[in-house]
Amino acid sequence: MKPPLAECPKCRGLGKIPIGSGLLDTLNILKSKGPKSAPDIHWILDDDYITITAINQRLEDLRKLGLVCRVRQGRAFVYSASPKHLAGQEGK
């Protein structure tokens, strides 16, 4: 099975790049559970081998791809699936 594709941020969306399984897992949590912070996602994943720093990096990568949005709440960022991404997935 081929991985899903996202618009390439380096070529302004003209090309497509595959989304890795780690990014896809993180995105699916946001889509199914709603807005979450990195510690929330870390707790949901319940995986001792994935650090909160790694979750933060995944979230930032997804944000650069335009697949998630973030808002600051106190000292933390809370991420949610991008409305643009969700609108593109309605028919699928």
ZITA-V206054 format. One record per residue. RES is the residue in one small letter. OMEGA is omega in radians with two decimals (999 if undefined). BURIAL is # if it has 16 or more other C-alpha atoms within 10 Angstrom, else .. D_FIRST is the distance of its C-alpha to the first C-alpha in Angstrom with 1 decimal. Layout:
[[RES & OMEGA & BURIAL & D_FIRST] [RES & OMEGA & BURIAL & D_FIRST]]
This chain:
[[m & -3.12 & . & 0.0] [k & 3.10 & . & 3.8] [p & 3.08 & . & 6.5] [p & -3.11 & . & 9.3] [l & 3.06 & . & 12.3] [a & 3.08 & # & 15.9] [e & 3.14 & # & 19.1] [c & -3.13 & # & 20.5] [p & -3.10 & . & 23.7] [k & -3.13 & . & 25.4] [c & 3.07 & . & 25.5] [r & 3.04 & . & 26.3] [g & 3.14 & . & 23.1] [l & 3.13 & . & 23.2] [g & 3.13 & . & 20.1] [k & 3.09 & . & 16.6] [i & 3.13 & . & 15.2] [p & 3.06 & . & 11.9] [i & 3.14 & # & 12.6] [g & -3.07 & . & 12.4] [s & 3.11 & . & 11.8] [g & 3.10 & . & 15.6] [l & -3.12 & # & 16.2] [l & 3.08 & # & 13.7] [d & -3.13 & . & 15.5] [t & 3.12 & # & 18.8] [l & 3.14 & # & 18.1] [n & 3.06 & . & 17.1] [i & -3.14 & # & 20.4] [l & 3.14 & # & 22.3] [k & -3.06 & # & 20.9] [s & -3.04 & . & 21.6] [k & -3.13 & . & 24.8] [g & -3.07 & . & 26.4] [p & -3.11 & # & 28.1] [k & 3.00 & # & 28.2] [s & 3.12 & # & 29.7] [a & 3.10 & # & 28.2] [p & 3.08 & # & 30.3] [d & -3.13 & . & 29.1] [i & 3.10 & # & 25.5] [h & 3.13 & # & 26.5] [w & 3.13 & . & 28.2] [i & -3.13 & . & 25.4] [l & 3.11 & . & 22.9] [d & -3.13 & . & 25.8] [d & -3.10 & . & 24.5] [d & -3.08 & . & 27.4] [y & 3.12 & . & 25.5] [i & -3.12 & . & 24.5] [t & 3.07 & . & 27.7] [i & 3.09 & # & 28.7] [t & 3.10 & . & 28.9] [a & 3.10 & . & 25.2] [i & 3.09 & # & 24.5] [n & 3.14 & # & 27.0] [q & 3.08 & . & 25.2] [r & -3.12 & # & 21.8] [l & 3.11 & # & 23.7] [e & 3.08 & # & 25.5] [d & 3.11 & . & 22.4] [l & 3.11 & # & 21.0] [r & 3.12 & # & 24.6] [k & 3.08 & . & 24.7] [l & 3.14 & # & 21.5] [g & -3.10 & # & 23.3] [l & 3.07 & # & 21.0] [v & 3.05 & # & 23.7] [c & 3.08 & # & 27.5] [r & 3.02 & # & 30.1] [v & 3.13 & . & 33.7] [r & 3.01 & . & 36.2] [q & -3.05 & . & 37.7] [g & -3.14 & . & 40.5] [r & -3.06 & . & 39.4] [a & 2.97 & . & 35.7] [f & 3.04 & # & 32.9] [v & -3.05 & # & 31.1] [y & 3.03 & # & 27.7] [s & 3.10 & # & 26.1] [a & -3.10 & # & 23.1] [s & 3.06 & # & 24.4] [p & 3.09 & . & 25.9] [k & -3.14 & . & 24.5] [h & -3.12 & . & 20.9] [l & 3.13 & . & 21.7] [a & 3.13 & . & 23.3] [g & -3.09 & . & 20.3] [q & -3.05 & . & 18.2] [e & -3.09 & . & 20.9] [g & -3.04 & . & 19.8] [k & 999 & . & 16.1]]
